[in-house]
Amino acid sequence: MSGEVTVELPPRYHPSPAVRHPDEAVLARRTAEWITGFGLALSPRQLDRMRGNDCAGFYGRIMPQAPADRLQLAVDWCTVMFHFDDVHCDEGPTDRRLGPLTDLATRIARVLERPGTPRDGLGDALLAPVRDLAHRAGRWATPTQVRRCADAHRAWFLAVLWEIGHRAAGSTPALNDYAHLRHHTAAGAATLAWAEIVDGEEVPDRELSAPAVRALTELALTTAAFDDDLFSYGKELWIARAEGTPPPGLSLVEILRREHHLDRQDAIGRAVDLANRLTFRFAQLCDQVLPRASAPLRAYVDHLTRLLPGNFEWGLRADRYRNPDGRHPGAVTTTASTTTTPPADTSPPPIPSIRWWWDP
C-alpha cells in the first residue's frame, strides 16, 4: 500500500532500565476475556489491535511488583481507553466525530465518579465496561482517588478537544503550547490515577500539590508523551504516505521541524535531545523530593520513574505503532538505543510554558 517506513532515533538517555511484570501473559489473557464479555461488536481487526496494544506490557512496566489481581484493573482500563482513542479520537472525519466524542467523554467521566448514574438509553456501548471499571475501583479507591481519577479524565478529554480543533483547522500548534498540554493529550494524569488506586494508598494532597511534586509529575508525563511522539512518528509517516497527505502537525517532531525549518532527521534529533534534558531534570528532582516523601508518595514517584524507560521500551515493541492500520504488520520499524550517559546540555530548554520545572 505505502511500503515500509523506518525511523532511526539517536540514543535516548535513561539512567535506569525497564523492568517487566512476571504475570503479563496472564493479565493480557484476562483482559481479552473481559472486554469480549460486553457485546461491543468488535471486529476481528479491532480485537487484533487490542492485543497489539499490549496494555499488560505497558502497565506491567510501570508497576512490575503490583499484585496481578489489582493491576488487572489498570490493564483493563488501558484496553478500553486505547479503543476509545482509536475509534472516537483518531479515526474518521473530524466534523463527524466531534459531537459524539464530546457527548461520550462527558458520560465516561460522570460514570467514573458516580457509577450508579442511571442509564438513559443514550450513550455508547463503551460505557458498560467503564461502569464495570468504576464499580471495581470502588472496592479499593478512596473518595479522593475517585475524584482525582474523574478530574484526570476531564483534563484528558479537554486536551483532546484542543487537539481535534487543530486537526479540523489543519493547523500546527506552537511548541510552547504543545509542551504544556502534551501530558494531558496523552492521558498522563489518568494513567497515574489508576496506578494510585491499584496501590491502595492515597498520596496526601499536601504532598501531591507541592510545587516540586507537581513539576516532577508533569516532567515524567510530558517526557513519556514526547517519547510517544518519537515511536509513533513512523506510523504517522506511513499513514500520511498511504493517504497522500502531509503528516499531521500534532507531534513533537513535526512541530520542531516546522517551527525551526528543519529536515526530518534533524527534527528527530532535536526531539530526542529535548526528551533527554527533561529526563535529566526529572532525575534531579527525584533526588530533591524522595528524602522527605511519605510511603505513598515514594510509591507514586517510583511509578513515574519506571514509566520513563518502561514506556519507551513498550512503545518500540507495541504493534500499535509497528502495524499502523491494523492490516500491515511490521510496516513500521523504529530503531533506537538507550544510554546511561547524561546529555551534554542539561540547561532548561527555551520553552517558557515549562520553564518552571527548573524552579522548585
N, C-alpha and C positions, 0 to 999 in steps of 0.2 A: 504493500500500500504506500508507505513512505520510506521504506528502507529502515536501517538500523541507525541509532544515534548513540554516540559515545561521548561522555563528558569526563574530562580529566581535572581533578581538583589538586591544588597544592597541598602540602602536608597540613593537617589540622591539629592544632595544639590541644591535647587532652592530658592533664597530669596524672589521671588515674584511668585504669582500664574498665571496660564494661564487664558486668557480672550477670549471669543468667539465673533464672529461677529453675529449680530442678523439676518442677511439675508443669512446664509449659505445654507439653503434649496433652496432658490431662485437661488443663484449662481450655485449650483450643477445642478439644472434643466436646467438652461440656457446653461451651458457648455455642457451638454449631447446633447441638441438640436443642438448646434453649431457644435460640432465635427461630428455628423452624417450627416451634410449637405455637406460634401466634398467628398463623394463617396470613402472612404478609404477601402471599402470591409472588414469592421471589423466583425469578427465572434462574436457570442453571448458570448463566453468566454472572448474575448478581451473587449467587452463592459462592461461585469460584472467586469472585472479587473479595467477598468477605473473608474467605480463607486466606487469600493472598495478602490481606491487610495485616495478618499476624498480630492481632491485638494481644494475644498471650505473650508473645515475644516483646511487645512494646512495654506493657506494664510489668512483665517479668524482669525486665532490666531496670526499672525504676524501683521495684520493691522485691528484690531477689530472695528475701528472707521472710516474706509475709506468709501467714497460713493460707494454704490454697483455697480453702472454703470461703475465706473473707476476700481474698484477692479476686475470686471469681466475679464478684460484684463489679469491680472496676473493669475487668476484661469484657464483661457483658455490656457495660455502658459504652466502652470503646467501640464494640462491634455495631451497636445501634447508631452511634453518632457518626461513624465513618459512612454508614449507609445514608444517614440524613444528609451529610455533607455532599456525597456523590450525587444523590438523586435530587435534592432540593436546592443545593447551593451552587453546584458546578455545572450541571447539565441542562441543556435546553435554553431557548431564548430568554434573555433577562426579563423582558416585559411580560412574559407569560408566567414566570415563576415568582415574581416579587410579591404579589398579593398572597398566594397560597403559602409561600415561605414565611411571611410575616405572621400570618394567622397561626400556622403550626408552631412557630417558635414561641409565641406568647403562651400557647397552650402547654407546650413542653415545660416551660419554666414554672407555670402555675401547678401542674401536676407534680413536679418535683418537690415543691414546698407544701402542697396540700393534695396528697394522692387520693384523698376521698372526695375531691371535687366531682360533683355529679356529671355524668356523661350527658351531652345534649344532642347527640346524634350527628354532630358536625365533626370536624377534626379528621385526622388521618389515622390509618391503621397503626402507624408507628407509636401512637400514644399508649397502646396496650403494653408493649414491653417497657416503655418509660414508666408507666404506672407500677408495673411489677418491680422495677428497679427501686422506685421510691418507697414502696412497701418494705422491700428487703432492707434498704438502707435505714429505715425507721427502727429496725431492731437494734442497731448499734449507734446511730448518729444522735448527737445532742441537738437541741433546738438551734444552737448557734451554728453547728455544722450544716444543718439543713438550710438555714438562711444563707450561709456562705455559698453553698452549692447552687441554690437558685439564683443568687445575685451574680455568681460567676457565669452562669448560662446567659443571663440577660446581657452581661457585658460582651460575651461572645457574639450573641445574636445582633447586638447593635453594631459591632465592628463588621460583621458580615454584611449588614445593610450598607455600611460605608463602602465596603469593597464592591458590592454589586452596583452601587452608584457610579463608581469609576468604570466598571465593566460596561455599563449601559452607555456611558458617555465616551467610551474609548479613550479615556484619559489616564495619564500616569501620575500618581501622587508624588509629591516631593519627598525626598529621603527623610527629612525632618519629621514629617507627619507619619510616614510609614514606620519609622523606627519606634515610635512610642505606641503605635497601635498594633504592631505585628503580633505581640504576645496575646492580644485579645482575639485577632482573627484566627489564630491557631488554637483557640480554646485552652490556653495555658492555665488560667486560674481554675477552670472547670476540671481539668485533668488532675490538678493538685488537690482539689476539694474532695474528690473520690479517694485519693490516697490517704487523706487525713481521716476519712470515715473508716477506711479499711484498718488503719492503725488503731482506732478505738480510743484515741486520746485527743482531746481538744487543745489546740495551741492557744494559750491565753491571748486575748485581744491586745493587751498592753505590749506583748512581745511581737505579735504578728503585725501590729500597726507601727512599730518603731521604725524610724526612717532607714536605719541600716538593714533591717529585715525586709522592708518593702523594696529597697534597692536590690538586695540580694535576690528576692523573688523575681522582680522584673528583669534583672540581668540573666538569670537562668532561663526563664521562659522565653525571653526575646532571643537569646543565643540559640536555643533549641529550635525556635521558629526560623531563624536565619539559616540554620543547618537544613531545615525542611526545604527552604528555597534552593539550597545547593543540590541536594539529592533529588529534588523534583524538577530541576531545570531541564534535564534531558527529556522528561515526559512532556513538558510544555513545548519544547522544540519539536518533538515528534508530532504532537497533535497539531501544532501550527503548520508544519510541513504537510501533514495529511489534509488539512482544511484549506491550505493555500492562503493563510493569513499570517501576519506578524505574531510573534509570541506576545502574550498579554503583558502589560506593564505593571502587574501586581506581584512582582518578586524582587528580592534584593538585587539580584544580578542585573535584571533588566532596568531597574531604576538607576543603578550606578552607571550602567552602560549609556543610558540616555542622558542622565544629568551631567555626566563628566565626558561625554563623547568618546567612549572607549570602545575597543573591539571586544568581542565576547570573552576571549581568554583573559584579557586584562581586567575585565569586569569581574570575572570569576575570581581572579587573584585578589582583587580589591575586597570582594565579599569575604573570602577566607581570612584575609588579614584583619578585617573588622571583627569577625567571629573569634579569632584568636585573641585579640585585645580584650574583648568582653569576657572571654573565659579566664584570662589572667586576672582581670579585676574581680571576677566572681571569687576566685581562689583567695585573693587578698581580703575581701570582705568576710569570707568564711572564717578566716583566722581572727578577725575582729569580733565576730558575733558569737562563735561557739563557746569560748571560755565562760560566758555569763548566761548561756542558754539553759532553759529547763529541759527536762527529758523529752516532752512532746515537741519542743522546738528543734532539739537536736535531731529527732527522727525526721522532721519536716525538711531540715537542711540536708540531711542525708539523701532524701529523695531527690532534691534539687541537684545535689552533687552527682548522683548516679544517672539522673536524666541526661546530662550533657553527653557523656560517652555512649550511654545506652541508646539514646535516640539516634545518634549519628550512626552507630553500628546497625541498628534496626532498619533505618531508612535506606541504607545502601543495599540491604538484602531483601526488603519487602517487595513482593510482586506489585504492590500498589503503585510503585514507581518504575519497576522494570517491565511491567506489562501495561502500557499506557492506557489502553481502552478495554482491557479485559479479554481481548481477542488475539493479541500478538505477544505471547510470552517471550521474554528476553529481547524485545525490540530496543530497549534502552539499557545501556550499561554505564554506570558511573564508577570510575576508578578513583580510589583515594587511599591515603595512608595517614597515620597519626604519629605525632611526635610528643615527647615529654619536654622538649626544649622550648622555653618560653619565647614569645615573639620578641624581635629586636626593639620594636616600638611599643611601649606599654602606656603611652600617654592617652588621655581622653580623646576620642575622635571628635572632629569638628561638627558635631550634631547637637544643636542647642537643647532639643527636647529630652535628651538622655544625659546631658552633662551632669545632672545632679547625682547620678550614680557614683560619682567620684567625690561627693561632698560628705556623706555620713562618716 
